[in-house]
């Protein structure tokens, strides 16, 4: 139970961080400054990487995904 609570808290912390980053990007886009736009671009690229990783982790977090698997080629 404690492990599940930690996982949920970690996911909520990530979502909160991402929301702050999205808010920062929104403000940066409104300012239309070249230096800030470059930073916004980097932040958006990092967000995409984080979202992709989050999505993969969620796909692999099913009921039986914590068990070992045997793969035969």
C-alpha positions in Angstrom: 0.0 0.0 0.0 2.8 2.4 0.9 4.5 1.7 -2.5 1.3 2.6 -4.3 1.0 5.8 -2.4 4.6 6.8 -3.3 3.9 6.1 -6.9 0.8 8.2 -6.9 2.5 11.0 -5.2 5.4 10.9 -7.7 2.9 11.1 -10.6 1.1 14.0 -9.0 4.4 15.8 -8.4 5.3 15.3 -12.1 1.9 16.6 -13.2 2.2 19.7 -11.0 5.7 20.4 -12.3 4.6 20.0 -15.9 1.7 22.4 -15.2 4.1 25.0 -13.9 6.3 24.5 -17.0 3.3 24.8 -19.3 2.3 28.0 -17.6 5.8 29.4 -17.9 5.8 28.5 -21.6 2.5 30.3 -22.1 3.8 33.4 -20.5 7.0 33.2 -22.5 5.1 32.9 -25.8 3.1 36.0 -24.9 6.3 38.0 -24.4 7.6 37.2 -27.9 11.3 37.7 -26.9 13.8 35.7 -28.9 15.8 34.6 -25.9 12.7 33.5 -24.1 11.2 31.8 -27.2 14.4 29.7 -27.4 13.9 28.7 -23.7 10.2 27.9 -24.4 11.2 25.7 -27.3 13.7 23.8 -25.1 11.1 23.4 -22.3 8.5 22.1 -24.8 10.9 19.5 -26.2 11.7 18.4 -22.6 8.0 18.2 -21.8 7.5 16.0 -24.9 10.2 13.6 -23.7 8.8 13.6 -20.2 5.3 12.9 -21.5 6.6 10.0 -23.7 8.4 8.5 -20.8 5.3 8.9 -18.5 3.1 7.3 -21.2 5.4 4.3 -21.5 5.6 3.8 -17.8 1.8 3.9 -17.6 1.5 1.3 -20.3 3.9 -0.9 -18.4 2.3 -0.5 -15.0 -0.6 -3.0 -15.3 -1.5 -5.6 -12.8 1.0 -8.2 -14.1 3.7 -5.9 -15.3 5.7 -6.1 -12.1 6.4 -9.8 -12.7 9.3 -11.1 -14.8 8.6 -12.1 -18.4 10.2 -14.6 -20.7 10.9 -13.5 -24.3 11.7 -16.1 -26.9 13.0 -15.1 -30.3 
